[in-house]
Amino acid sequence: MEFVESINYQSHSPTYRLAHGISVRGEKFGLLFYNSKGPKLIFVRSGPWIHPIFFSSQLDLKNWVQSRFPALAEKERLRIEEKLLQVLSKLVEKGLIVETTVDS
């Protein structure tokens, strides 16, 4: 599957990157995070909605979902974005990812 990495939508929404010492890989269920600071694996049931490349794409969540799933209806896209934002917030709390702001 090809992923869009360089769409230049106007946005001031945060983007997300992996925290230092964290790696991630895609699995059938979603994502598997590995913390090199300790023997810690964290499983995230994100399904097909987010891929490890998201964390290096420099796309905010809205543009990520729009670029990966352009055929989704607006209502469905907003529902997915809301659920993924909850997941990303928890990952930030756990120190696995870092929220950053990119100037357009």
N, CA, C and O atoms as a Tinker XYZ file with bonds, in Angstrom:
   416  protein
     1  N      0.842000   -1.170000    0.000000    73     2
     2  CA     0.000000    0.000000    0.000000    64     1     3
     3  C      0.889000    1.235000    0.000000    63     2     4     5
     4  O      1.856000    1.307000    0.758000    81     3
     5  N      0.568000    2.197000   -0.838000    73     3     6
     6  CA     1.339000    3.428000   -0.926000    64     5     7
     7  C      0.782000    4.456000    0.047000    63     6     8     9
     8  O     -0.434000    4.594000    0.182000    81     7
     9  N      1.664000    5.175000    0.720000    73     7    10
    10  CA     1.240000    6.165000    1.701000    64     9    11
    11  C      1.606000    7.556000    1.231000    63    10    12    13
    12  O      2.672000    7.764000    0.653000    81    11
    13  N      0.730000    8.499000    1.478000    73    11    14
    14  CA     0.966000    9.880000    1.111000    64    13    15
    15  C      1.732000   10.537000    2.244000    63    14    16    17
    16  O      1.304000   10.495000    3.398000    81    15
    17  N      2.876000   11.150000    1.914000    73    15    18
    18  CA     3.693000   11.754000    2.953000    64    17    19
    19  C      3.852000   13.253000    2.795000    63    18    20    21
    20  O      4.288000   13.910000    3.741000    81    19
    21  N      3.523000   13.822000    1.656000    73    19    22
    22  CA     3.897000   15.209000    1.443000    64    21    23
    23  C      2.755000   16.091000    0.954000    63    22    24    25
    24  O      2.972000   16.973000    0.123000    81    23
    25  N      1.571000   15.873000    1.444000    73    23    26
    26  CA     0.459000   16.748000    1.103000    64    25    27
    27  C      0.635000   18.040000    1.885000    63    26    28    29
    28  O      0.942000   18.007000    3.077000    81    27
    29  N      0.445000   19.172000    1.229000    73    27    30
    30  CA     0.684000   20.445000    1.885000    64    29    31
    31  C     -0.634000   21.163000    2.147000    63    30    32    33
    32  O     -0.875000   22.232000    1.588000    81    31
    33  N     -1.482000   20.594000    2.984000    73    31    34
    34  CA    -2.714000   21.255000    3.378000    64    33    35
    35  C     -2.382000   22.361000    4.366000    63    34    36    37
    36  O     -1.432000   22.235000    5.139000    81    35
    37  N     -3.154000   23.444000    4.351000    73    35    38
    38  CA    -2.979000   24.499000    5.348000    64    37    39
    39  C     -3.459000   23.964000    6.685000    63    38    40    41
    40  O     -4.602000   23.522000    6.804000    81    39
    41  N     -2.600000   24.000000    7.687000    73    39    42
    42  CA    -2.984000   23.454000    8.974000    64    41    43
    43  C     -2.059000   23.963000   10.061000    63    42    44    45
    44  O     -0.861000   24.135000    9.839000    81    43
    45  N     -2.614000   24.202000   11.228000    73    43    46
    46  CA    -1.820000   24.534000   12.396000    64    45    47
    47  C     -2.081000   23.500000   13.483000    63    46    48    49
    48  O     -1.772000   23.729000   14.652000    81    47
    49  N     -2.639000   22.380000   13.102000    73    47    50
    50  CA    -2.907000   21.300000   14.044000    64    49    51
    51  C     -1.596000   20.602000   14.385000    63    50    52    53
    52  O     -0.642000   20.648000   13.609000    81    51
    53  N     -1.553000   19.961000   15.538000    73    51    54
    54  CA    -0.313000   19.282000   15.916000    64    53    55
    55  C     -0.043000   18.066000   15.037000    63    54    56    57
    56  O     -0.955000   17.459000   14.476000    81    55
    57  N      1.216000   17.738000   14.940000    73    55    58
    58  CA     1.646000   16.491000   14.327000    64    57    59
    59  C      2.255000   15.657000   15.446000    63    58    60    61
    60  O      2.432000   16.145000   16.562000    81    59
    61  N      2.569000   14.420000   15.155000    73    59    62
    62  CA     3.083000   13.516000   16.184000    64    61    63
    63  C      4.310000   12.796000   15.661000    63    62    64    65
    64  O      4.368000   12.408000   14.494000    81    63
    65  N      5.289000   12.620000   16.535000    73    63    66
    66  CA     6.483000   11.848000   16.187000    64    65    67
    67  C      6.790000   10.915000   17.352000    63    66    68    69
    68  O      6.313000   11.112000   18.470000    81    67
    69  N      7.584000    9.910000   17.073000    73    67    70
    70  CA     7.970000    8.977000   18.133000    64    69    71
    71  C      8.893000    9.676000   19.125000    63    70    72    73
    72  O      9.733000   10.488000   18.737000    81    71
    73  N      8.736000    9.360000   20.389000    73    71    74
    74  CA     9.631000    9.869000   21.422000    64    73    75
    75  C     10.981000    9.167000   21.295000    63    74    76    77
    76  O     11.078000    8.101000   20.686000    81    75
    77  N     12.012000    9.764000   21.866000    73    75    78
    78  CA    13.362000    9.189000   21.844000    64    77    79
    79  C     13.343000    7.791000   22.486000    63    78    80    81
    80  O     12.776000    7.594000   23.560000    81    79
    81  N     13.970000    6.840000   21.808000    73    79    82
    82  CA    14.070000    5.487000   22.346000    64    81    83
    83  C     12.856000    4.607000   22.075000    63    82    84    85
    84  O     12.777000    3.485000   22.574000    81    83
    85  N     11.911000    5.112000   21.288000    73    83    86
    86  CA    10.686000    4.360000   20.982000    64    85    87
    87  C     10.706000    3.959000   19.514000    63    86    88    89
    88  O     11.068000    4.761000   18.653000    81    87
    89  N     10.323000    2.736000   19.232000    73    87    90
    90  CA    10.124000    2.298000   17.847000    64    89    91
    91  C      8.732000    1.701000   17.738000    63    90    92    93
    92  O      8.129000    1.314000   18.739000    81    91
    93  N      8.233000    1.631000   16.524000    73    91    94
    94  CA     6.873000    1.137000   16.302000    64    93    95
    95  C      6.846000    0.326000   15.020000    63    94    96    97
    96  O      7.574000    0.607000   14.068000    81    95
    97  N      5.995000   -0.682000   15.015000    73    95    98
    98  CA     5.779000   -1.444000   13.785000    64    97    99
    99  C      4.288000   -1.753000   13.659000    63    98   100   101
   100  O      3.558000   -1.829000   14.647000    81    99
   101  N      3.874000   -1.923000   12.428000    73    99   102
   102  CA     2.490000   -2.270000   12.153000    64   101   103
   103  C      2.239000   -3.749000   12.343000    63   102   104   105
   104  O      3.084000   -4.582000   12.015000    81   103
   105  N      1.089000   -4.064000   12.868000    73   103   106
   106  CA     0.633000   -5.444000   13.039000    64   105   107
   107  C     -0.793000   -5.523000   12.509000    63   106   108   109
   108  O     -1.393000   -4.493000   12.205000    81   107
   109  N     -1.340000   -6.719000   12.395000    73   107   110
   110  CA    -2.714000   -6.880000   11.906000    64   109   111
   111  C     -3.725000   -6.120000   12.767000    63   110   112   113
   112  O     -4.696000   -5.572000   12.245000    81   111
   113  N     -3.502000   -6.085000   14.061000    73   111   114
   114  CA    -4.429000   -5.448000   14.991000    64   113   115
   115  C     -4.237000   -3.935000   15.068000    63   114   116   117
   116  O     -5.125000   -3.217000   15.529000    81   115
   117  N     -3.084000   -3.452000   14.619000    73   115   118
   118  CA    -2.780000   -2.031000   14.730000    64   117   119
   119  C     -1.294000   -1.791000   14.866000    63   118   120   121
   120  O     -0.531000   -2.081000   13.944000    81   119
   121  N     -0.867000   -1.257000   16.019000    73   119   122
   122  CA     0.528000   -0.878000   16.219000    64   121   123
   123  C      1.137000   -1.586000   17.423000    63   122   124   125
   124  O      0.455000   -1.886000   18.403000    81   123
   125  N      2.434000   -1.843000   17.324000    73   123   126
   126  CA     3.188000   -2.407000   18.425000    64   125   127
   127  C      4.347000   -1.449000   18.700000    63   126   128   129
   128  O      5.223000   -1.260000   17.857000    81   127
   129  N      4.339000   -0.848000   19.896000    73   127   130
   130  CA     5.397000    0.076000   20.302000    64   129   131
   131  C      6.402000   -0.669000   21.168000    63   130   132   133
   132  O      6.030000   -1.516000   21.980000    81   131
   133  N      7.684000   -0.343000   20.987000    73   131   134
   134  CA     8.747000   -0.924000   21.784000    64   133   135
   135  C      9.533000    0.204000   22.430000    63   134   136   137
   136  O      9.989000    1.124000   21.752000    81   135
   137  N      9.687000    0.128000   23.737000    73   135   138
   138  CA    10.425000    1.127000   24.489000    64   137   139
   139  C     11.809000    0.562000   24.806000    63   138   140   141
   140  O     11.928000   -0.379000   25.590000    81   139
   141  N     12.851000    1.128000   24.206000    73   139   142
   142  CA    14.209000    0.607000   24.417000    64   141   143
   143  C     14.750000    0.929000   25.805000    63   142   144   145
   144  O     15.800000    0.415000   26.190000    81   143
   145  N     14.053000    1.766000   26.555000    73   143   146
   146  CA    14.490000    2.118000   27.912000    64   145   147
   147  C     14.139000    1.023000   28.921000    63   146   148   149
   148  O     14.570000    1.070000   30.073000    81   147
   149  N     13.382000    0.070000   28.493000    73   147   150
   150  CA    12.986000   -1.010000   29.389000    64   149   151
   151  C     12.284000   -2.088000   28.599000    63   150   152   153
   152  O     11.931000   -1.874000   27.439000    81   151
   153  N     12.078000   -3.231000   29.197000    73   151   154
   154  CA    11.418000   -4.337000   28.473000    64   153   155
   155  C      9.916000   -4.096000   28.379000    63   154   156   157
   156  O      9.125000   -4.769000   29.039000    81   155
   157  N      9.544000   -3.152000   27.573000    73   155   158
   158  CA     8.147000   -2.769000   27.530000    64   157   159
   159  C      7.609000   -2.793000   26.102000    63   158   160   161
   160  O      8.104000   -2.078000   25.230000    81   159
   161  N      6.606000   -3.612000   25.875000    73   159   162
   162  CA     5.883000   -3.626000   24.606000    64   161   163
   163  C      4.488000   -3.100000   24.874000    63   162   164   165
   164  O      3.861000   -3.453000   25.873000    81   163
   165  N      4.008000   -2.258000   23.981000    73   163   166
   166  CA     2.660000   -1.717000   24.130000    64   165   167
   167  C      1.908000   -1.968000   22.831000    63   166   168   169
   168  O      2.346000   -1.559000   21.756000    81   167
   169  N      0.783000   -2.637000   22.943000    73   167   170
   170  CA    -0.062000   -2.961000   21.810000    64   169   171
   171  C     -1.178000   -1.918000   21.715000    63   170   172   173
   172  O     -1.813000   -1.585000   22.716000    81   171
   173  N     -1.409000   -1.408000   20.507000    73   171   174
   174  CA    -2.460000   -0.413000   20.296000    64   173   175
   175  C     -3.380000   -0.925000   19.196000    63   174   176   177
   176  O     -2.953000   -1.114000   18.057000    81   175
   177  N     -4.624000   -1.143000   19.537000    73   175   178
   178  CA    -5.603000   -1.636000   18.566000    64   177   179
   179  C     -6.147000   -0.472000   17.741000    63   178   180   181
   180  O     -7.234000    0.045000   18.001000    81   179
   181  N     -5.368000   -0.081000   16.751000    73   179   182
   182  CA    -5.758000    1.036000   15.892000    64   181   183
   183  C     -6.283000    0.570000   14.543000    63   182   184   185
   184  O     -6.695000    1.382000   13.714000    81   183
   185  N     -6.267000   -0.724000   14.330000    73   183   186
   186  CA    -6.744000   -1.260000   13.063000    64   185   187
   187  C     -5.972000   -0.669000   11.894000    63   186   188   189
   188  O     -4.779000   -0.390000   12.017000    81   187
   189  N     -6.635000   -0.476000   10.767000    73   187   190
   190  CA    -5.954000    0.023000    9.568000    64   189   191
   191  C     -5.834000    1.547000    9.529000    63   190   192   193
   192  O     -5.306000    2.099000    8.563000    81   191
   193  N     -6.310000    2.222000   10.554000    73   191   194
   194  CA    -6.460000    3.683000   10.485000    64   193   195
   195  C     -5.164000    4.457000   10.679000    63   194   196   197
   196  O     -5.063000    5.610000   10.261000    81   195
   197  N     -4.196000    3.847000   11.293000    73   195   198
   198  CA    -2.925000    4.543000   11.482000    64   197   199
   199  C     -1.803000    3.553000   11.227000    63   198   200   201
   200  O     -1.910000    2.373000   11.563000    81   199
   201  N     -0.741000    4.037000   10.639000    73   199   202
   202  CA     0.384000    3.210000   10.223000    64   201   203
   203  C      1.651000    3.830000   10.808000    63   202   204   205
   204  O      1.680000    5.039000   11.035000    81   203
   205  N      2.695000    3.047000   11.060000    73   203   206
   206  CA     3.913000    3.615000   11.631000    64   205   207
   207  C      4.464000    4.832000   10.875000    63   206   208   209
   208  O      5.064000    5.719000   11.483000    81   207
   209  N      4.265000    4.873000    9.572000    73   207   210
   210  CA     4.785000    5.997000    8.789000    64   209   211
   211  C      4.126000    7.331000    9.184000    63   210   212   213
   212  O      4.677000    8.398000    8.911000    81   211
   213  N      2.966000    7.272000    9.815000    73   211   214
   214  CA     2.290000    8.492000   10.285000    64   213   215
   215  C      3.228000    9.325000   11.159000    63   214   216   217
   216  O      3.216000   10.554000   11.086000    81   215
   217  N      4.028000    8.673000   11.972000    73   215   218
   218  CA     4.867000    9.374000   12.940000    64   217   219
   219  C      6.071000   10.065000   12.318000    63   218   220   221
   220  O      6.775000   10.808000   13.002000    81   219
   221  N      6.318000    9.834000   11.034000    73   219   222
   222  CA     7.375000   10.565000   10.327000    64   221   223
   223  C      6.813000   11.348000    9.144000    63   222   224   225
   224  O      7.570000   11.968000    8.398000    81   223
   225  N      5.512000   11.326000    8.970000    73   223   226
   226  CA     4.888000   11.958000    7.802000    64   225   227
   227  C      4.773000   13.470000    7.900000    63   226   228   229
   228  O      4.649000   14.140000    6.875000    81   227
   229  N      4.811000   14.018000    9.089000    73   227   230
   230  CA     4.616000   15.443000    9.350000    64   229   231
   231  C      3.218000   15.919000    8.953000    63   230   232   233
   232  O      2.992000   17.117000    8.781000    81   231
   233  N      2.289000   14.986000    8.809000    73   231   234
   234  CA     0.887000   15.340000    8.566000    64   233   235
   235  C      0.153000   15.376000    9.896000    63   234   236   237
   236  O      0.416000   14.564000   10.783000    81   235
   237  N     -0.769000   16.323000   10.028000    73   235   238
   238  CA    -1.626000   16.283000   11.205000    64   237   239
   239  C     -2.664000   15.183000   10.993000    63   238   240   241
   240  O     -2.763000   14.612000    9.907000    81   239
   241  N     -3.424000   14.899000   12.025000    73   239   242
   242  CA    -4.350000   13.768000   11.980000    64   241   243
   243  C     -5.397000   13.922000   10.885000    63   242   244   245
   244  O     -5.673000   12.975000   10.149000    81   243
   245  N     -5.978000   15.108000   10.775000    73   243   246
   246  CA    -7.012000   15.339000    9.761000    64   245   247
   247  C     -6.476000   15.067000    8.355000    63   246   248   249
   248  O     -7.120000   14.373000    7.569000    81   247
   249  N     -5.310000   15.606000    8.043000    73   247   250
   250  CA    -4.742000   15.422000    6.710000    64   249   251
   251  C     -4.265000   13.998000    6.478000    63   250   252   253
   252  O     -4.298000   13.511000    5.348000    81   251
   253  N     -3.820000   13.321000    7.542000    73   251   254
   254  CA    -3.439000   11.910000    7.426000    64   253   255
   255  C     -4.642000   11.070000    7.008000    63   254   256   257
   256  O     -4.577000   10.316000    6.038000    81   255
   257  N     -5.739000   11.209000    7.747000    73   255   258
   258  CA    -6.942000   10.417000    7.455000    64   257   259
   259  C     -7.464000   10.766000    6.066000    63   258   260   261
   260  O     -7.854000    9.880000    5.305000    81   259
   261  N     -7.472000   12.046000    5.740000    73   259   262
   262  CA    -7.964000   12.470000    4.423000    64   261   263
   263  C     -7.090000   11.922000    3.296000    63   262   264   265
   264  O     -7.610000   11.524000    2.254000    81   263
   265  N     -5.778000   11.896000    3.487000    73   263   266
   266  CA    -4.882000   11.410000    2.437000    64   265   267
   267  C     -4.942000    9.893000    2.276000    63   266   268   269
   268  O     -4.806000    9.382000    1.165000    81   267
   269  N     -5.144000    9.175000    3.374000    73   267   270
   270  CA    -5.182000    7.711000    3.312000    64   269   271
   271  C     -6.523000    7.159000    2.880000    63   270   272   273
   272  O     -6.599000    6.109000    2.243000    81   271
   273  N     -7.601000    7.885000    3.236000    73   271   274
   274  CA    -8.957000    7.394000    2.980000    64   273   275
   275  C     -9.801000    8.498000    2.351000    63   274   276   277
   276  O    -10.771000    8.947000    2.961000    81   275
   277  N     -9.454000    8.944000    1.143000    73   275   278
   278  CA   -10.142000   10.072000    0.527000    64   277   279
   279  C    -11.613000    9.807000    0.189000    63   278   280   281
   280  O    -12.385000   10.752000    0.027000    81   279
   281  N    -12.000000    8.558000    0.081000    73   279   282
   282  CA   -13.380000    8.240000   -0.293000    64   281   283
   283  C    -14.343000    8.242000    0.892000    63   282   284   285
   284  O    -15.552000    8.115000    0.697000    81   283
   285  N    -13.834000    8.383000    2.110000    73   283   286
   286  CA   -14.713000    8.375000    3.285000    64   285   287
   287  C    -15.610000    9.610000    3.311000    63   286   288   289
   288  O    -15.197000   10.712000    2.948000    81   287
   289  N    -16.828000    9.395000    3.744000    73   287   290
   290  CA   -17.745000   10.512000    3.941000    64   289   291
   291  C    -17.237000   11.366000    5.098000    63   290   292   293
   292  O    -16.582000   10.857000    6.007000    81   291
   293  N    -17.535000   12.649000    5.065000    73   291   294
   294  CA   -17.074000   13.589000    6.099000    64   293   295
   295  C    -17.430000   13.123000    7.505000    63   294   296   297
   296  O    -16.594000   13.184000    8.407000    81   295
   297  N    -18.652000   12.664000    7.701000    73   295   298
   298  CA   -19.104000   12.223000    9.029000    64   297   299
   299  C    -18.261000   11.046000    9.535000    63   298   300   301
   300  O    -17.868000   11.019000   10.701000    81   299
   301  N    -17.989000   10.092000    8.673000    73   299   302
   302  CA   -17.189000    8.925000    9.036000    64   301   303
   303  C    -15.753000    9.339000    9.328000    63   302   304   305
   304  O    -15.150000    8.861000   10.289000    81   303
   305  N    -15.201000   10.230000    8.498000    73   303   306
   306  CA   -13.836000   10.704000    8.705000    64   305   307
   307  C    -13.701000   11.410000   10.062000    63   306   308   309
   308  O    -12.724000   11.194000   10.780000    81   307
   309  N    -14.666000   12.241000   10.407000    73   307   310
   310  CA   -14.636000   12.945000   11.689000    64   309   311
   311  C    -14.720000   11.966000   12.866000    63   310   312   313
   312  O    -14.068000   12.167000   13.890000    81   311
   313  N    -15.516000   10.917000   12.718000    73   311   314
   314  CA   -15.634000    9.900000   13.770000    64   313   315
   315  C    -14.294000    9.188000   13.974000    63   314   316   317
   316  O    -13.867000    8.966000   15.107000    81   315
   317  N    -13.646000    8.840000   12.883000    73   315   318
   318  CA   -12.347000    8.164000   12.957000    64   317   319
   319  C    -11.293000    9.090000   13.563000    63   318   320   321
   320  O    -10.509000    8.670000   14.413000    81   319
   321  N    -11.277000   10.344000   13.127000    73   319   322
   322  CA   -10.324000   11.317000   13.669000    64   321   323
   323  C    -10.498000   11.467000   15.180000    63   322   324   325
   324  O     -9.511000   11.533000   15.914000    81   323
   325  N    -11.733000   11.521000   15.642000    73   323   326
   326  CA   -12.011000   11.669000   17.072000    64   325   327
   327  C    -11.464000   10.477000   17.864000    63   326   328   329
   328  O    -10.834000   10.653000   18.907000    81   327
   329  N    -11.709000    9.274000   17.363000    73   327   330
   330  CA   -11.214000    8.077000   18.055000    64   329   331
   331  C     -9.688000    8.019000   18.039000    63   330   332   333
   332  O     -9.068000    7.683000   19.048000    81   331
   333  N     -9.086000    8.343000   16.906000    73   331   334
   334  CA    -7.626000    8.320000   16.825000    64   333   335
   335  C     -6.995000    9.394000   17.701000    63   334   336   337
   336  O     -5.923000    9.183000   18.266000    81   335
   337  N     -7.647000   10.535000   17.816000    73   335   338
   338  CA    -7.132000   11.591000   18.685000    64   337   339
   339  C     -7.089000   11.115000   20.135000    63   338   340   341
   340  O     -6.159000   11.447000   20.871000    81   339
   341  N     -8.077000   10.348000   20.541000    73   339   342
   342  CA    -8.075000    9.778000   21.896000    64   341   343
   343  C     -6.885000    8.828000   22.076000    63   342   344   345
   344  O     -6.209000    8.851000   23.105000    81   343
   345  N     -6.643000    8.001000   21.067000    73   343   346
   346  CA    -5.516000    7.061000   21.112000    64   345   347
   347  C     -4.197000    7.829000   21.175000    63   346   348   349
   348  O     -3.330000    7.513000   21.989000    81   347
   349  N     -4.046000    8.841000   20.313000    73   347   350
   350  CA    -2.807000    9.617000   20.280000    64   349   351
   351  C     -2.576000   10.345000   21.602000    63   350   352   353
   352  O     -1.441000   10.434000   22.070000    81   351
   353  N     -3.635000   10.863000   22.199000    73   351   354
   354  CA    -3.515000   11.549000   23.490000    64   353   355
   355  C     -2.989000   10.608000   24.569000    63   354   356   357
   356  O     -2.152000   10.995000   25.384000    81   355
   357  N     -3.482000    9.374000   24.570000    73   355   358
   358  CA    -3.006000    8.377000   25.540000    64   357   359
   359  C     -1.531000    8.033000   25.296000    63   358   360   361
   360  O     -0.764000    7.853000   26.242000    81   359
   361  N     -1.148000    7.944000   24.026000    73   359   362
   362  CA     0.247000    7.642000   23.698000    64   361   363
   363  C      1.170000    8.784000   24.127000    63   362   364   365
   364  O      2.294000    8.544000   24.566000    81   363
   365  N      0.697000   10.019000   23.999000    73   363   366
   366  CA     1.470000   11.173000   24.479000    64   365   367
   367  C      1.622000   11.079000   25.996000    63   366   368   369
   368  O      2.720000   11.264000   26.521000    81   367
   369  N      0.524000   10.792000   26.703000    73   367   370
   370  CA     0.559000   10.651000   28.162000    64   369   371
   371  C      1.567000    9.592000   28.607000    63   370   372   373
   372  O      2.247000    9.764000   29.619000    81   371
   373  N      1.661000    8.500000   27.854000    73   371   374
   374  CA     2.563000    7.398000   28.205000    64   373   375
   375  C      4.011000    7.681000   27.791000    63   374   376   377
   376  O      4.915000    6.910000   28.113000    81   375
   377  N      4.222000    8.791000   27.077000    73   375   378
   378  CA     5.570000    9.155000   26.663000    64   377   379
   379  C      6.081000    8.415000   25.444000    63   378   380   381
   380  O      7.282000    8.428000   25.174000    81   379
   381  N      5.192000    7.770000   24.702000    73   379   382
   382  CA     5.602000    7.021000   23.512000    64   381   383
   383  C      5.733000    7.908000   22.287000    63   382   384   385
   384  O      6.567000    7.652000   21.419000    81   383
   385  N      4.919000    8.943000   22.212000    73   383   386
   386  CA     4.975000    9.889000   21.104000    64   385   387
   387  C      5.019000   11.304000   21.667000    63   386   388   389
   388  O      4.702000   11.545000   22.832000    81   387
   389  N      5.423000   12.227000   20.803000    73   387   390
   390  CA     5.531000   13.631000   21.173000    64   389   391
   391  C      4.657000   14.432000   20.221000    63   390   392   393
   392  O      4.702000   14.237000   19.006000    81   391
   393  N      3.860000   15.336000   20.784000    73   391   394
   394  CA     3.026000   16.221000   19.976000    64   393   395
   395  C      3.855000   17.438000   19.592000    63   394   396   397
   396  O      4.483000   18.059000   20.449000    81   395
   397  N      3.859000   17.780000   18.314000    73   395   398
   398  CA     4.614000   18.940000   17.833000    64   397   399
   399  C      3.705000   19.832000   17.005000    63   398   400   401
   400  O      2.675000   19.386000   16.500000    81   399
   401  N      4.084000   21.075000   16.869000    73   399   402
   402  CA     3.321000   22.011000   16.046000    64   401   403
   403  C      4.186000   22.401000   14.858000    63   402   404   405
   404  O      5.345000   22.786000   15.016000    81   403
   405  N      3.603000   22.293000   13.653000    73   403   406
   406  CA     4.314000   22.632000   12.428000    64   405   407
   407  C      3.694000   23.897000   11.877000    63   406   408   409
   408  O      2.474000   23.986000   11.737000    81   407
   409  N      4.527000   24.878000   11.564000    73   407   410
   410  CA     4.024000   26.108000   10.935000    64   409   411
   411  C      3.840000   25.869000    9.456000    63   410   412   413
   412  O      4.706000   25.295000    8.796000    81   411
   413  N      2.711000   26.311000    8.938000    73   411   414
   414  CA     2.433000   26.140000    7.510000    64   413   415
   415  C      3.139000   27.224000    6.720000    63   414   416
   416  O      3.034000   27.261000    5.494000    81   415
